[in-house]
Amino acid sequence: MKRRALTLGLIAIAGALVASGPVSGGAGVVSASVSPPGDAKVPAFKALAFYSTDVEPDHVKTAKDALAFDQELAAKNNFVLDTTTDWTRLNENDLKPYRMILWLNNFPQTPEQRAAFQKYMENGGGWIGYHVAGYNDKDTHWPWFVDFLGGAAFYTNNWPVKPAKLRIDDPHHPVTAGMPATYDSPANEWYLWKPSPRLDPRVHVLVTLDPSNYPIGVKDVIMEGDLPVVWTNTKYRMLYINMGHGPAVYEDATQNRLFSNAILWVGRGK
């Protein structure tokens, strides 16, 4: 998301993002089927993915790609993935059935939604936020969430989207299991945070933008800086992933391994 474009135009493609599957959990929630009829196998966990269709077209497109990828992952790994564009479902009652939630391309706007998320996480819930899901600045007015991210506040981004070499910080973590020491990530809009979340002792950085990428960008250029792109605040069962704005985010097999590992780690974690 361009920092100059936080007011985002409406687009009329909501129907294109509704995943196929039987409706469950009330209006506005669609469930991905994970077991054939008659299969009594208990799902490993349940996840709820929130996304929006009234945001930047590129963010909508990436959310659509994420839904397709995550639903296939659910089918292969015996977990339930429900999806919704109704952010009012970010409330205590509706979150109870879910082991984890995902924010694919947006974040909660109301005090009630934010309070419900805070309570959910502080009582053992799981979360993965992608790209703009972690966005915060002086206008978002949510200090708890800044602390939740390890004190990281959005500072700047590159533009246009650019591919980048990423470095694995911890090859032994379940999220980065099987990953090479470095890999070339598809084009993305990279966020630089100040202060860097790495400075928070609770934060475990898993993947970082390699400094060899600098300068990165054309219109908006990041010249230097510590730029973690995947990290967890170890106080919570959570993961932030910066990838989420680009035409081919889900088209790289190496990066898709990371995405798969991430969901399974948060969903199955204690």
C-alpha positions as CSV (number, residue, x, y, z in Angstrom):
1,M,0.0,0.0,0.0
2,K,1.4,3.4,-0.9
3,R,1.6,5.5,2.2
4,R,0.1,8.3,0.1
5,A,-3.0,6.2,-0.7
6,L,-4.5,5.2,2.6
7,T,-7.9,6.4,1.3
8,L,-8.7,3.6,-1.0
9,G,-11.3,3.4,-3.8
10,L,-14.2,1.0,-3.9
11,I,-14.1,-1.7,-6.4
12,A,-16.9,-4.0,-7.5
13,I,-15.5,-7.4,-7.5
14,A,-16.6,-8.8,-4.2
15,G,-18.2,-11.8,-5.9
16,A,-15.0,-12.9,-7.5
17,L,-13.4,-13.4,-4.0
18,V,-16.1,-15.6,-2.4
19,A,-14.5,-19.0,-2.1
20,S,-16.6,-22.0,-3.1
21,G,-17.8,-24.3,-0.3
22,P,-20.8,-24.6,2.0
23,V,-21.8,-21.6,4.1
24,S,-21.2,-22.1,7.8
25,G,-20.8,-20.0,10.9
26,G,-23.5,-17.5,10.0
27,A,-24.0,-14.9,7.3
28,G,-20.9,-13.6,5.6
29,V,-18.7,-16.6,6.3
30,V,-17.8,-19.2,3.7
31,S,-16.1,-22.5,4.7
32,A,-13.6,-24.5,2.7
33,S,-14.4,-28.2,2.5
34,V,-11.5,-30.2,3.9
35,S,-12.9,-33.8,4.0
36,P,-14.9,-35.9,1.6
37,P,-18.5,-36.7,2.6
38,G,-18.7,-39.4,5.3
39,D,-15.2,-38.8,6.5
40,A,-15.4,-38.5,10.3
41,K,-11.8,-37.3,10.7
42,V,-11.7,-34.4,13.1
43,P,-10.1,-31.2,11.6
44,A,-6.7,-30.3,13.0
45,F,-7.9,-26.8,13.7
46,K,-10.2,-24.0,12.4
47,A,-9.0,-20.8,10.9
48,L,-10.9,-17.6,9.9
49,A,-9.6,-15.4,7.2
50,F,-10.7,-11.7,7.1
51,Y,-10.3,-9.7,3.9
52,S,-11.8,-6.7,2.2
53,T,-12.9,-5.9,-1.3
54,D,-13.1,-2.2,-1.0
55,V,-9.4,-1.6,-0.8
56,E,-6.6,-1.2,-3.3
57,P,-7.1,-3.4,-6.4
58,D,-3.7,-4.9,-6.0
59,H,-4.5,-5.8,-2.4
60,V,-7.8,-7.4,-3.5
61,K,-6.0,-9.4,-6.1
62,T,-3.4,-10.7,-3.7
63,A,-6.1,-11.6,-1.2
64,K,-7.9,-13.6,-3.9
65,D,-4.6,-15.5,-4.6
66,A,-4.1,-16.1,-0.8
67,L,-7.6,-17.5,-0.5
68,A,-7.0,-20.0,-3.3
69,F,-3.7,-21.0,-1.9
70,D,-4.9,-21.3,1.7
71,Q,-8.0,-23.3,0.8
72,E,-5.8,-25.8,-1.1
73,L,-3.6,-26.0,1.9
74,A,-6.6,-26.6,4.2
75,A,-7.8,-29.5,2.0
76,K,-4.3,-31.1,2.1
77,N,-3.7,-30.7,5.8
78,N,-7.2,-31.4,7.3
79,F,-8.0,-28.0,8.7
80,V,-11.1,-25.8,8.2
81,L,-10.6,-22.4,6.6
82,D,-13.6,-20.1,6.9
83,T,-13.5,-16.7,5.1
84,T,-15.4,-13.5,5.5
85,T,-15.4,-9.9,4.4
86,D,-17.5,-8.9,7.4
87,W,-15.2,-7.4,9.9
88,T,-18.0,-7.1,12.5
89,R,-17.4,-10.8,13.0
90,L,-14.2,-9.7,14.7
91,N,-15.9,-10.1,18.1
92,E,-15.5,-12.3,21.1
93,N,-18.4,-14.7,20.3
94,D,-17.6,-15.2,16.6
95,L,-13.9,-15.8,17.3
96,K,-14.4,-18.5,19.9
97,P,-14.5,-21.5,17.4
98,Y,-11.2,-20.5,15.8
99,R,-7.7,-21.5,16.6
100,M,-6.3,-18.8,14.5
101,I,-7.3,-15.8,12.3
102,L,-5.7,-14.3,9.3
103,W,-5.9,-10.7,8.1
104,L,-5.2,-10.9,4.4
105,N,-5.4,-7.2,3.2
106,N,-6.8,-5.0,5.9
107,F,-7.1,-4.4,9.7
108,P,-9.9,-3.6,12.1
109,Q,-11.1,0.0,12.2
110,T,-13.5,0.2,15.2
111,P,-12.7,0.2,18.9
112,E,-15.0,-2.8,19.4
113,Q,-13.2,-4.9,16.8
114,R,-9.8,-3.9,18.2
115,A,-10.7,-4.7,21.7
116,A,-12.1,-8.1,20.7
117,F,-8.8,-8.9,18.8
118,Q,-6.7,-7.9,21.8
119,K,-8.7,-10.1,24.1
120,Y,-8.5,-13.0,21.6
121,M,-4.7,-12.8,21.4
122,E,-4.2,-12.3,25.1
123,N,-6.2,-15.4,25.8
124,G,-4.2,-17.7,23.5
125,G,-5.5,-17.0,20.0
126,G,-3.4,-17.2,16.9
127,W,-2.9,-14.6,14.2
128,I,-1.1,-14.1,10.9
129,G,-1.2,-10.6,9.3
130,Y,0.0,-10.0,5.8
131,H,1.4,-6.7,4.4
132,V,-1.0,-3.9,5.1
133,A,-2.5,-5.9,8.0
134,G,0.4,-4.6,10.1
135,Y,0.1,-1.0,8.9
136,N,0.2,1.6,11.7
137,D,1.0,5.3,11.9
138,K,0.1,8.4,13.8
139,D,-3.4,8.3,12.4
140,T,-4.3,4.7,13.3
141,H,-4.3,5.4,17.1
142,W,-3.8,1.9,18.3
143,P,-0.8,1.7,20.7
144,W,-1.5,-1.8,21.9
145,F,-1.2,-3.0,18.3
146,V,2.2,-1.2,17.8
147,D,3.5,-3.0,21.0
148,F,2.0,-6.3,19.7
149,L,4.2,-5.9,16.6
150,G,7.2,-5.3,18.7
151,G,7.1,-1.5,18.7
152,A,7.4,-1.4,14.9
153,A,5.8,1.7,13.3
154,F,5.5,2.1,9.6
155,Y,8.1,4.5,8.3
156,T,8.3,4.2,4.5
157,N,8.0,1.9,1.5
158,N,9.5,1.4,-1.9
159,W,7.5,2.0,-5.0
160,P,6.8,0.5,-7.5
161,V,6.8,-3.1,-6.3
162,K,10.1,-4.8,-6.7
163,P,11.5,-8.3,-6.4
164,A,14.1,-8.7,-3.6
165,K,16.6,-11.1,-2.2
166,L,15.5,-12.3,1.2
167,R,17.7,-13.7,3.9
168,I,16.6,-16.4,6.3
169,D,17.6,-15.4,9.9
170,D,16.7,-18.6,11.6
171,P,16.7,-21.8,9.4
172,H,15.7,-23.9,12.4
173,H,12.4,-22.3,13.1
174,P,9.3,-24.3,11.9
175,V,8.2,-21.4,9.7
176,T,11.5,-21.4,7.8
177,A,12.0,-25.2,7.8
178,G,13.3,-26.4,4.4
179,M,14.1,-22.9,3.1
180,P,17.4,-22.0,1.5
181,A,19.7,-19.5,3.2
182,T,18.5,-16.8,0.7
183,Y,15.9,-16.7,-2.0
184,D,14.5,-14.3,-4.6
185,S,11.1,-13.1,-3.5
186,P,8.6,-12.0,-6.2
187,A,7.8,-8.3,-6.6
188,N,6.4,-6.7,-3.5
189,E,6.0,-3.4,-1.7
190,W,8.5,-3.6,1.1
191,Y,7.8,-1.7,4.4
192,L,10.6,-0.2,6.5
193,W,9.7,0.1,10.2
194,K,11.1,2.5,12.8
195,P,12.1,1.4,15.2
196,S,12.9,-2.0,13.8
197,P,11.0,-4.7,15.5
198,R,14.3,-6.5,15.9
199,L,15.2,-4.2,18.8
200,D,12.4,-5.6,20.9
201,P,13.7,-8.5,23.0
202,R,10.3,-10.3,22.6
203,V,10.6,-10.4,18.8
204,H,12.2,-13.2,16.9
205,V,13.0,-12.1,13.3
206,L,12.8,-15.0,10.8
207,V,13.3,-13.3,7.4
208,T,15.0,-10.1,6.5
209,L,15.4,-8.0,3.3
210,D,19.1,-8.6,2.2
211,P,21.0,-5.2,2.2
212,S,22.3,-6.1,-1.3
213,N,18.9,-4.9,-2.5
214,Y,19.5,-1.2,-1.6
215,P,18.6,1.1,-3.1
216,I,15.2,-0.4,-3.9
217,G,12.4,1.5,-5.6
218,V,12.0,4.2,-8.3
219,K,9.4,6.7,-7.3
220,D,9.8,5.9,-3.6
221,V,13.2,4.5,-2.7
222,I,14.5,2.8,0.4
223,M,18.2,3.5,0.6
224,E,19.2,1.6,3.7
225,G,18.1,0.2,7.0
226,D,17.2,-3.0,8.9
227,L,14.1,-4.3,7.2
228,P,12.6,-7.5,8.8
229,V,9.9,-9.0,6.6
230,V,8.7,-11.9,8.7
231,W,8.8,-12.0,12.5
232,T,6.9,-13.2,15.6
233,N,6.4,-11.6,19.0
234,T,7.1,-14.5,21.2
235,K,4.7,-13.3,23.8
236,Y,1.9,-14.3,21.5
237,R,1.1,-17.0,18.9
238,M,1.4,-14.6,16.0
239,L,3.3,-13.9,12.8
240,Y,3.6,-10.9,10.7
241,I,4.5,-11.4,7.0
242,N,5.3,-8.3,4.9
243,M,4.6,-10.0,1.5
244,G,1.1,-9.2,0.1
245,H,1.3,-6.5,-2.6
246,G,2.4,-7.7,-6.0
247,P,1.2,-9.6,-9.1
248,A,2.9,-12.9,-8.3
249,V,3.3,-13.1,-4.5
250,Y,1.9,-16.7,-4.5
251,E,3.7,-17.9,-7.6
252,D,7.1,-18.8,-6.1
253,A,7.5,-22.3,-4.8
254,T,10.1,-21.3,-2.2
255,Q,8.0,-18.5,-0.8
256,N,4.9,-20.7,-0.8
257,R,6.7,-23.1,1.5
258,L,7.1,-20.3,3.9
259,F,3.4,-19.4,3.6
260,S,2.4,-23.0,4.2
261,N,4.7,-23.5,7.2
262,A,3.4,-20.2,8.7
263,I,-0.2,-21.3,8.8
264,L,0.5,-24.8,10.0
265,W,2.8,-23.5,12.7
266,V,0.4,-20.9,14.1
267,G,-2.6,-23.2,13.7
268,R,-1.0,-26.2,15.4
269,G,1.1,-24.3,17.9
270,K,0.5,-24.3,21.6
